[in-house]
């Protein structure tokens, strides 16, 4: 903010790009760690899994995409005032970058990284909100530009993506088989609490001592 106030636009935009990159990296770490430790959490602390999916990951996704929209708009400002690009061309570049990022996210979420990103729903409302702000700021009835129409089409496309993702997630949840709770008595150190394991060990030791004394 001090850089923007002093009109240091280029370094301000460069520093602004740190936020989405860092937040997307944090989101990647959250996805990978939850997938890696999901089995342990299911046994020992299953409540952490939905909290991480619906609160942590969706919160990180909201902040990442909102900061990404700000960074892309800042890049358009740099193109306009530093590279002397026309306003319509700069707006077209901003919308194209946003479109490519959205398509990449949807492809990863729907086809490649579904098991990691299935429960992240919050990006679509925040994208519609950000694009609607761009749409309303550039909407003029007498001078309806092509970029305004593209922005409206992007909002419609994101809404369709949101419905597709929501329906596919609900179908995946309904197709998920109900598995009975499994109990493996031979894997006591994995499937039973530590206190019960110690109690069973002590009982087995007492019974072995009693058998030894009876034989003597």
N, C-alpha and C positions, 0 to 999 in steps of 0.2 A: 504493500500500500504506500509506503513512503516513496518508492520508485515511481509509482503511477502519479503521485502528487507532484513530483519534481519533473515529470514528463520524460523519465528514463524508460521509454516503452520497451525497447528491445531487451534489456536485462530483466525487466519486470516479467515479460512474457517467458523468457528462458527459465527464470526461477519458478514461474507458475506451472511449467510442465513437470517440475519435480513432483508435485502433489499427485497427479493421476498415475504417473509411473510407479511411485512408491506405494500408492494405495492398491493398485492392481497386483503388485508384488506381494503385499500383505494378504490379499485375497487368494492368491495362488498358494501361499504358505498355509492358509487356513484350510483350503480344499485338500491339499496333500496330507496335512497332519491329521485331519479328521478321517480321511480314508485309510491312513496307515494305522491309526489307533482305534478304529471303529469297533473292532471285535472286543478289545479290552474294555472300552467304554460301555458297550452293550451289556457286559457282565457286571462290571463294578459300579458304573455311574451312568445309567442310560438317559437320565434327564439332561445331561450335558449335550447330547446329540441334537435334539430339536432346538435348544437354546442357541447352539452354535450355528445351525443352519438358518434359522429364521430371524435371529437377532444380529449376530455378529456378521455373518456373510452378507446378508441383505443390507445391513448398515454400511459395510465397506463398499458394496456395489453402488449404493446410492451416492456416497461421497466420491467414489472414483469416477462415475459417469458425470456427475455434476461438475466436478473440477475439470474433467476432460472437455466438456462443452465450453467452459470458461477459457480453457487453454486454446481450443480451436478458434474461438472468436478472437482471442488475443493474437493468434497467428494471422487472422484476416486483417486485423488492425496494422500489424507489421507490414503485411503485403501492401496495404493501401498507402501508408504514410512513409515507409522506408523504401519499398520497391516501386512506388508510383504506379501501382496496379489500379485499374478502374474499379469502382465500387461494385458493379455488377459481377465482374470477373472474380474479385476477392470473395464476394458472397457465394458465388458458384463453387469456388474452391473449398470454402468452409463447409458447405452442404455436402460436397462430394466426400470430403474426409470423414464427416459424421456418418454418411451413408455406408462407407466402407467399414468403419469401425462397428456399426450396428450389424451389418451382414456377417462380419467375422465373428462377433459374439454369438449371434443366432446359430450360425453353422457349428461353432464349438459346442454350444449348449444342446443342440438338437441331434447332432450326428457323431461327434468325436469325443466329447467330455461330458456325456450325459450323466454318468454316475456321480460326477463331482458337482455339476452346476444345475442339477434337476430342481433343486429347492430354492433357487434364486429368482424371485419374481419382481423385485422392487425396481429394476432398471427401466422397465417399460413405462410406468407412470412418470418417473423423473425425466425420461427422454421426451415424452409428450408435453410435459410442463415446460421444459427448456425450449423445445421447438415452437410451442405455442407462443412463448414470449417473443421469439424471433418473428413469428408470423404476424402477430398483432402490431409489432413495432414497424413492420415494413408494409403493412396492408393499406392500400389506398384504392378506393373504388374507381377514381378517375384514371389512376395510373397503376394498373395491375401488372406487376412485373412477372417474369418467368420464374425467378428465384422464389417469389412468394408462393407460386403454384407448386413448385418443387417442395417447398417446406410443408405445404399442406398435404401433398402426396406422401411425404415421409411420415407425417403424423398418422395418416391412415394406415400406412404399411406397418408402423410400429404397433398400432392397435391390433392389427391382424396377427402379427407375430405373438403378441401377448395372449390372444385367445388360443392360438395354436399350441403355445407352450403350456398354458393352463389345462387345456383339454388333454394333451398328451401326458402331463403329469398325473392327472386324475385317472386316466386309463391305466397308466403304469401302476398306480397304487391299487386299483381294483383288480388288476391281473395278478398282483403279488400273492402267492399262495400263503395260507395260514399254516404255519409250521408249529407243531406242538413243542412245548418246552422240553429240551433234552437235558438229561442229567447223567453224567458219566461219573460213576463212583470211582473208577480207576484213575481219573485225572483230578485228584483232590486238590492239588496245589493250584489248579487253574479255575475250577468251577465252584469251589467252596471257599467261604471266608476263612481268614487265617485262624480265628478263634476256634472254629469247629475243627480245623485240622489239628491244632494242638491238643484239643480235648480228645480227639480220636486216638492220637498218638499216645497220650497218657493212659487212656483206657487199655490200648493194646499192650503197653508196657506192663501195666498192673496185671493184666490177664496172663501175660507170659511169665511174670514173677510167681503168680499163684500156681500156675501149672508146674513150674520148676520146684516150688516148695512141696507140692503134693506128690511129685515123683520121688523126692528125697525122703 
